[in-house]
């Protein structure tokens, strides 16, 4: 027996040593393979797949769509473009528009970075087999837009699609018990009705009109065509036009196969036809740049991306974000904080905890700015409103200052359809509250409404304090209404229209530190979890199952309901196309 025990522990020790050796070898090989940017290189922007704010491991929902994350992030793309502007090794930029998924404000930041790059006099070329609308807006800044002779350009305008779940819930016997504050707080409408309310339709129309004005404006100014022409492209489905007509309309410059476009790039670099193009991806380019040292004085850029939740793993997790903020506040090397927000909100409780932690940061007399991404709405605005300054893009979705409560009632499903019966024994009238197996009583519903109203009052008071205006003034522009960044600027909900880069430069000047002394937080986890999920998917015999984006959105929403805090500060779920 003793021999067996000894053998067991020796085996464990040997396995441990082998693992250490393997990890060491991987680290060593990784350091040896660090990219090198040679002279006469091309920055290669491959717009393909989902482009996240920062590179993160894929989650289970991406696995179900067979989307395991690309190699590039918005952070790397924008930074690399700006650095390449003054890098003598980079001759120009090649945009390979293969169909990317980005929010409107994310694309806006790429556009603004490309505008700055072009001031250097370096060239920008783009190619696509088929340009999606978002990729085309970015590519419109190119000196030459190449299109495959069998390709297409999709310009169709902007639309918003909102899924409504009431019909599905009625069929399965689930009733959503809803309380809310705000005429425009339409996040609960999908559970109550089968179509948009007039208020929701109004705010959505204003939003998408503003977004389209920006997008079409970029195209008109870059392609030297009129606004009327761009709207004609959209109304007449330019994606269906013959390619020569697209060329004649000045939507593209040349019809060329990829092989000939690559030949043109070789010509720019004086390369022979058999030589490889020195293409450098943004992620590779950024690996060659010297990073700021977190042990020295620096600006902290804290990314707050996703749903705001009380606990868990994904999104903006309250019980993990709060300690992170407090640690940054107490860190003497952190000279200033930029909170990069890309969130439609979530738990009102978690939003309040994060707000308070940011107030603690401000108590250390350090500058605190917010940079808004695609959205910083509802809870996303809650955690932003206390900043010394708020920056947003023109097409950022923000505001949605409102609160709702949501508790499902499964009684019709369990009792009416499944035939289950429940008996309750309790010491007090509300001992079983909230029960998902029975509906709320009038008094319980009234109590929940009161709690939502109290939270709304707290929310608007936080905004009033942060923005330096009266609470009554906040309530006039609140009511759950969503605004674009441009409209929010006019209302005083944001201070400046500008990118993350502009925010960092502004706060660096206030803090008296160089704008390149930036460290990103939280530290990005390694890819072990995403690799584990990929392997698990293969072993669970679901490798051939791929769900479309709409199906995943519905499943994600229904899954969220299981753990959702009853009181939410969240903007409506919508898909902008």
C-alpha positions in Angstrom: 0.0 0.0 0.0 2.8 2.4 0.9 4.5 1.6 -2.4 1.3 2.4 -4.3 1.0 5.7 -2.5 4.6 6.6 -3.1 4.2 5.7 -6.8 1.1 7.9 -7.0 2.8 11.0 -5.6 6.0 10.4 -7.7 3.7 10.2 -10.8 2.0 13.4 -9.9 5.4 15.1 -9.4 6.6 13.9 -12.8 3.5 15.0 -14.5 3.8 18.5 -12.9 7.4 18.8 -14.0 6.5 17.8 -17.6 3.7 20.4 -17.6 6.2 23.1 -16.4 8.6 22.1 -19.1 6.0 22.2 -21.8 4.7 25.6 -20.7 8.3 26.9 -20.5 8.9 25.7 -24.0 5.7 27.3 -25.3 6.7 30.6 -23.7 10.2 30.4 -25.1 9.0 29.6 -28.6 6.4 32.4 -28.4 9.1 34.9 -27.5 11.3 33.7 -30.4 8.4 34.1 -32.9 7.7 37.7 -32.0 6.8 39.5 -35.3 9.2 41.9 -36.9 8.0 44.7 -39.2 10.4 45.0 -42.1 10.9 48.0 -44.2 8.4 48.6 -47.0 5.6 46.8 -45.2 1.8 47.1 -45.6 -0.6 47.4 -42.7 -3.2 44.7 -43.5 -6.7 45.5 -42.2 -8.7 42.3 -42.7 -12.3 43.2 -41.9 -13.6 39.7 -41.2 -15.9 38.3 -38.6 -16.6 39.8 -35.2 -14.3 42.7 -34.2 -14.5 43.0 -30.4 -13.3 46.0 -28.4 -10.4 43.9 -27.0 -9.3 40.4 -27.8 -11.1 38.0 -25.4 -11.6 34.2 -25.3 -14.7 33.1 -27.2 -17.8 32.4 -25.2 -20.2 29.5 -25.5 -22.6 31.5 -27.6 -19.9 32.2 -30.2 -19.1 28.5 -30.2 -22.7 27.8 -31.1 -22.4 30.1 -34.1 -19.0 28.5 -35.0 -17.6 32.0 -34.3 -14.5 31.6 -32.2 -13.3 35.2 -32.5 -11.0 36.6 -35.1 -7.4 37.6 -34.6 -8.1 41.3 -34.6 -9.7 43.7 -32.1 -10.9 47.3 -32.5 -8.2 48.4 -30.0 -5.4 46.9 -32.1 -6.8 48.2 -35.4 -7.2 51.8 -34.3 -3.9 52.0 -32.5 -2.0 50.4 -35.3 -3.4 52.8 -37.9 -2.4 55.8 -35.8 1.1 54.5 -35.1 1.6 53.5 -38.7 1.0 57.1 -39.8 4.4 58.1 -38.6 6.2 54.7 -39.1 8.6 54.9 -42.0 8.5 51.1 -42.3 4.8 51.2 -43.2 4.2 52.2 -46.9 0.4 52.1 -46.8 -2.7 50.3 -45.8 -4.6 47.5 -47.5 -8.2 47.0 -46.4 -9.4 43.5 -47.2 -13.2 43.9 -46.7 -14.3 40.3 -46.1 -17.5 41.1 -44.0 -16.9 42.3 -40.5 -19.3 42.7 -37.6 -18.8 46.0 -35.7 -21.1 48.5 -34.1 -21.6 51.9 -35.8 -19.4 53.8 -33.3 -16.6 51.2 -33.6 -16.6 51.8 -37.4 -16.6 55.5 -36.7 -13.4 55.2 -34.7 -11.7 53.3 -37.6 -12.9 56.0 -40.0 -11.5 58.8 -37.9 -8.2 56.9 -37.5 -7.9 56.4 -41.3 -8.6 60.1 -41.9 -5.6 60.9 -39.7 -3.5 58.3 -41.5 -4.2 59.8 -44.9 -2.8 63.2 -43.6 0.6 61.5 -43.9 0.3 61.2 -47.7 0.6 57.4 -47.6 -1.8 55.4 -49.8 -4.8 53.3 -48.7 -6.3 50.6 -51.1 -9.2 48.4 -50.5 -10.6 45.2 -52.1 -13.7 43.0 -51.6 -15.5 40.2 -53.3 -18.6 41.9 -51.9 -18.6 45.0 -49.7 -21.0 45.0 -46.8 -22.4 48.5 -46.0 -20.3 48.9 -42.8 -17.1 47.8 -44.5 -17.8 49.9 -47.5 -18.1 53.1 -45.4 -14.6 52.3 -44.0 -13.3 51.5 -47.5 -14.7 54.7 -48.9 -11.7 56.5 -47.6 -9.4 54.5 -49.8 -7.4 56.1 -52.6 -8.7 53.2 -54.8 -11.6 50.9 -54.1 -11.2 47.6 -56.0 -14.2 45.3 -56.5 -14.2 41.8 -57.9 -15.7 41.8 -61.4 -18.4 39.5 -60.1 -18.8 41.3 -56.7 -21.2 43.7 -55.2 -21.5 46.8 -53.0 -24.2 46.8 -50.4 -25.6 50.2 -49.5 -29.1 50.0 -48.1 -29.5 52.5 -45.3 -30.0 51.7 -41.6 -32.7 49.6 -40.0 -33.4 48.4 -36.5 -35.0 45.0 -35.8 -36.3 44.2 -32.4 -37.4 40.6 -31.5 -40.7 40.3 -29.6 -41.1 37.2 -27.4 -44.7 37.6 -26.2 -46.2 35.2 -28.8 -43.6 32.6 -27.9 -44.1 33.1 -24.2 -47.9 32.9 -24.6 -47.6 29.5 -26.4 -45.5 28.0 -23.6 -47.5 29.5 -20.8 -45.1 32.1 -19.4 -46.3 35.5 -18.4 -43.8 38.4 -17.8 -44.8 40.6 -14.9 -43.4 44.0 -15.7 -43.1 47.4 -13.9 -41.1 50.3 -15.3 -40.4 54.0 -15.1 -40.1 56.0 -18.3 -42.4 56.5 -21.4 -39.5 55.4 -23.6 -38.2 52.6 -21.5 -39.0 50.1 -24.2 -36.6 47.3 -23.1 -39.6 45.4 -21.6 -41.9 45.8 -24.6 -40.7 42.5 -26.3 -42.2 40.7 -23.3 -45.5 42.7 -23.2 -46.5 43.3 -26.8 -45.9 42.0 -30.3 -44.8 45.3 -31.9 -43.2 48.6 -31.1 -45.1 51.3 -29.2 -45.3 54.7 -30.9 -42.8 56.1 -28.4 -40.3 53.3 -29.1 -40.8 53.7 -32.8 -40.2 57.4 -32.6 -36.9 57.2 -30.6 -35.7 54.4 -32.9 -36.4 56.4 -36.0 -34.5 59.4 -34.6 -31.6 57.2 -33.7 -31.2 55.4 -37.1 -31.7 58.6 -39.0 -28.8 60.1 -37.1 -26.6 57.1 -37.7 -27.5 57.0 -41.4 -26.7 60.7 -41.7 -23.2 60.0 -40.4 -22.6 56.9 -42.5 -23.9 58.5 -45.8 -21.9 61.6 -45.0 -18.7 59.6 -44.8 -19.5 58.0 -48.2 -20.5 61.3 -49.9 -17.4 63.2 -48.8 -15.0 60.3 -49.5 -16.4 59.3 -52.9 -17.3 62.9 -54.0 -20.9 62.0 -54.7 -24.1 63.7 -53.6 -26.2 62.7 -50.7 -29.1 62.2 -53.2 -27.0 59.7 -55.1 -26.1 57.7 -52.0 -29.8 57.5 -51.0 -30.6 56.4 -54.6 -28.0 53.6 -54.2 -29.8 52.5 -51.1 -33.3 52.8 -52.4 -32.6 51.0 -55.7 -30.6 48.1 -54.1 -27.2 48.8 -55.5 -26.1 45.4 -54.3 -28.2 44.0 -57.2 -26.8 46.2 -59.9 -24.5 45.0 -62.7 -20.9 45.6 -61.8 -20.3 48.1 -64.6 -23.2 50.2 -63.4 -21.6 50.3 -59.9 -18.4 51.4 -61.5 -20.1 54.1 -63.6 -21.9 55.4 -60.4 -18.4 56.0 -58.9 -19.2 53.6 -56.1 -15.9 51.9 -56.8 -12.8 52.8 -58.8 -11.8 49.6 -60.6 -13.1 46.1 -61.2 -10.2 43.7 -60.6 -9.7 40.1 -59.4 -7.7 39.8 -56.1 -4.7 38.5 -58.0 -4.4 41.8 -59.9 -5.0 43.9 -56.8 -2.1 42.1 -55.1 0.0 42.8 -58.3 -0.8 46.5 -57.8 0.4 46.3 -54.2 3.7 44.7 -55.3 4.1 47.5 -57.8 3.8 50.0 -55.0 6.6 48.3 -53.2 8.7 47.6 -56.3 8.4 43.8 -55.7 8.6 41.1 -58.3 5.5 39.1 -59.1 6.8 36.0 -57.3 7.7 37.8 -54.0 5.4 37.6 -51.0 3.6 40.7 -49.9 4.9 42.0 -46.6 1.5 42.2 -45.0 1.4 43.0 -41.2 -1.8 42.5 -39.2 -2.7 45.0 -36.5 -2.3 42.4 -33.8 1.2 41.6 -35.1 2.1 45.2 -35.5 1.1 46.0 -31.9 3.2 43.2 -30.6 6.3 45.0 -32.0 5.4 48.2 -30.0 6.8 48.9 -26.6 4.1 48.7 -24.0 3.8 51.0 -21.0 5.1 49.7 -17.7 2.3 49.3 -15.1 5.0 49.7 -12.4 5.5 53.3 -13.6 3.2 56.3 -13.7 0.6 55.7 -16.4 -3.0 56.2 -17.5 -5.3 53.3 -16.8 -7.8 52.4 -19.6 -10.4 50.2 -17.9 -12.7 48.3 -20.4 -16.3 47.9 -19.3 -17.9 45.8 -22.1 -21.1 43.8 -22.2 -24.1 43.3 -19.9 -23.8 44.6 -16.4 -24.4 41.7 -14.0 -24.0 41.2 -10.2 -21.8 38.2 -10.4 -20.5 35.6 -12.9 -17.9 35.4 -15.6 -18.9 37.4 -18.8 -19.7 41.1 -19.3 -19.3 43.8 -16.7 -19.4 41.8 -13.4 -20.1 44.0 -10.4 -18.3 42.0 -7.8 -15.2 41.9 -10.0 -15.2 45.4 -11.5 -15.5 47.1 -8.1 -12.3 45.7 -6.6 -10.5 46.4 -9.9 -11.5 50.1 -9.7 -10.6 50.4 -6.0 -7.2 48.8 -6.7 -6.6 51.3 -9.5 -7.6 54.1 -7.1 -5.1 53.0 -4.5 -2.3 52.4 -7.0 0.1 55.3 -6.9 1.3 54.5 -10.4 -2.1 55.2 -11.8 -2.2 58.9 -12.7 -5.6 58.9 -14.3 -8.5 56.6 -15.4 -10.3 56.3 -18.7 -13.4 54.1 -18.4 -14.1 52.7 -21.9 -17.8 51.8 -21.8 -19.6 49.6 -24.4 -22.7 48.4 -22.7 -26.5 48.6 -23.0 -26.8 48.2 -19.2 -28.1 45.5 -16.9 -28.3 45.2 -13.2 -29.2 48.4 -11.4 -27.6 47.1 -8.2 -24.3 46.4 -9.9 -24.4 49.7 -11.7 -24.7 51.5 -8.4 -21.8 49.6 -6.9 -19.6 50.5 -9.8 -20.7 54.1 -9.6 -19.7 54.3 -6.0 -16.3 52.7 -6.6 -15.7 55.3 -9.3 -16.6 58.0 -6.8 -13.9 56.5 -4.5 -11.5 56.8 -7.4 -12.3 60.5 -7.8 -11.8 61.0 -4.1 -8.1 60.3 -4.7 -7.9 63.5 -6.8 -7.1 61.7 -10.0 -8.8 62.6 -13.3 -11.5 60.3 -14.4 -12.9 60.4 -18.0 -15.3 58.1 -19.9 -15.0 57.1 -23.5 -18.2 55.7 -24.9 -18.1 53.0 -27.6 -21.0 51.6 -29.6 -23.3 52.1 -26.6 -23.2 53.4 -23.1 -26.9 53.3 -22.3 -29.0 52.8 -19.2 -26.7 51.1 -16.7 -23.9 51.9 -19.1 -24.7 55.6 -18.6 -25.2 55.1 -14.9 -21.6 54.0 -14.5 -20.5 56.9 -16.8 -22.4 59.9 -15.4 -20.0 60.7 -12.6 -16.9 61.2 -14.9 -15.1 64.5 -15.0 -15.6 64.4 -18.7 -17.6 62.1 -21.1 -16.5 61.5 -24.7 -18.8 59.8 -27.2 -18.8 59.1 -30.9 -21.5 60.6 -33.2 -23.1 57.2 -33.5 -22.8 56.0 -29.9 -26.1 55.0 -28.4 -26.5 56.5 -24.9 -29.0 57.8 -22.4 -31.8 55.3 -21.8 -32.1 56.7 -18.2 -34.8 54.5 -16.9 -35.5 51.4 -14.8 -37.7 48.4 -15.1 -38.6 45.3 -13.0 -39.2 41.9 -14.6 -40.4 38.7 -12.9 -41.6 35.8 -15.0 -44.8 33.9 -14.0 -44.6 30.1 -14.9 -48.0 29.2 -13.3 -49.8 28.7 -16.6 -47.0 26.5 -17.9 -46.6 24.4 -14.8 -50.2 24.1 -13.7 -52.2 24.8 -16.8 -50.2 22.9 -19.4 -48.1 20.4 -17.4 -50.7 19.6 -14.7 -48.4 20.3 -11.8 -49.9 21.5 -8.5 -48.2 23.3 -5.7 -49.1 23.9 -2.1 -47.5 26.7 -0.1 -47.1 26.9 3.7 -45.8 30.2 4.9 -45.5 32.2 8.1 -46.2 35.6 6.5 -48.2 36.8 3.4 -45.1 37.4 1.3 -42.7 34.7 2.7 -42.5 33.0 -0.8 -42.0 36.2 -2.7 -40.8 36.2 -5.4 -42.2 32.9 -6.6 -42.0 32.0 -10.2 -44.7 29.4 -9.8 -47.5 31.9 -8.9 -48.3 35.3 -10.1 -47.6 38.5 -8.1 -50.4 39.7 -5.9 -51.5 43.4 -6.3 -49.7 44.4 -3.1 -46.5 42.7 -4.3 -46.8 44.3 -7.7 -47.2 47.7 -6.0 -44.1 47.1 -3.8 -42.1 46.2 -6.9 -43.3 49.3 -8.6 -42.2 51.4 -5.6 -38.8 49.8 -5.6 -38.3 50.6 -9.3 -39.4 54.2 -8.8 -36.9 54.5 -5.9 -34.1 53.1 -8.1 -35.1 55.5 -10.9 -35.0 58.4 -8.4 -31.5 57.4 -7.3 -30.4 56.9 -10.9 -31.5 60.4 -12.0 -30.0 61.9 -8.8 -26.6 60.3 -9.8 -26.9 61.8 -13.3 -27.9 65.2 -11.9 -24.9 65.2 -9.5 -22.4 64.1 -12.2 -23.6 66.4 -14.9 -24.1 69.4 -12.6 -27.8 70.0 -13.5 -31.0 69.7 -11.6 -32.7 66.3 -11.1 -35.9 67.8 -12.7 -33.9 68.7 -15.8 -32.5 65.2 -16.0 -36.0 63.7 -15.8 -37.1 65.8 -18.8 -34.5 64.1 -21.0 -34.7 60.7 -19.3 -37.9 58.7 -19.4 -35.7 55.8 -20.8 -35.1 57.6 -24.1 -32.1 56.5 -26.1 -30.0 59.2 -27.8 -27.1 59.1 -30.3 -23.8 60.7 -29.2 -24.4 63.7 -31.3 -27.8 64.3 -29.8 -26.6 63.6 -26.3 -23.8 66.2 -26.8 -26.5 68.8 -27.5 -28.4 67.8 -24.4 -25.4 67.9 -22.1 -25.3 64.2 -21.4 -21.8 64.1 -23.0 -19.1 66.7 -23.1 -17.2 66.0 -26.3 -17.5 64.1 -29.5 -14.3 62.1 -29.8 -12.7 58.7 -29.9 -10.9 56.7 -27.2 -7.7 58.1 -28.6 -9.0 61.7 -28.2 -10.1 60.9 -24.6 -6.7 59.5 -23.7 -4.9 62.5 -25.2 -7.2 64.9 -23.3 -6.8 63.3 -19.9 -3.0 62.9 -20.4 -2.7 66.7 -20.7 -4.7 67.2 -17.5 -2.7 64.5 -15.7 0.6 65.9 -17.0 1.7 62.6 -18.5 2.6 61.4 -22.0 -0.4 60.0 -23.9 1.5 56.8 -24.8 1.9 55.8 -21.1 -1.3 53.7 -21.2 -2.0 50.3 -19.6 -5.2 48.5 -20.4 -7.3 46.8 -17.7 -8.5 44.2 -16.7 -5.7 41.9 -17.7 -6.9 39.8 -20.6 -7.3 36.1 -19.7 -5.4 33.5 -21.8 -7.2 31.4 -24.4 -7.3 28.2 -22.4 -11.1 28.6 -21.7 -12.0 29.1 -25.3 -9.8 26.2 -26.4 -11.5 24.1 -23.7 -14.9 25.0 -25.1 -13.8 24.2 -28.6 -12.7 20.7 -27.5 -15.8 20.2 -25.4 -18.0 21.1 -28.4 -16.2 18.5 -30.5 -16.6 15.8 -27.8 -20.3 16.6 -27.3 -21.2 15.6 -30.9 -22.5 19.1 -31.6 -19.7 20.0 -33.9 -22.0 20.1 -36.9 -24.7 22.3 -35.2 -24.5 26.0 -36.1 -27.1 28.4 -34.9 -27.8 31.6 -36.8 -27.3 35.0 -35.1 -31.0 35.5 -34.5 -31.4 32.1 -32.8 -28.5 32.8 -30.6 -29.8 36.2 -29.6 -33.1 34.6 -28.6 -31.4 31.9 -26.6 -29.1 34.4 -25.0 -32.0 36.6 -23.9 -34.0 33.6 -22.5 -30.9 32.4 -20.7 -30.3 35.8 -19.2 -33.8 35.8 -17.7 -32.8 32.9 -15.5 -30.2 34.9 -13.5 -31.3 38.5 -14.2 -31.6 40.8 -11.2 -35.3 41.7 -11.0 -34.6 45.5 -11.2 -32.8 46.4 -14.4 -31.3 49.6 -16.0 -31.0 48.3 -19.5 -31.7 49.7 -23.0 -33.9 47.8 -25.4 -32.5 44.9 -27.3 -32.1 45.8 -30.9 -30.2 44.9 -34.0 -28.9 47.7 -36.2 -28.3 46.8 -39.8 
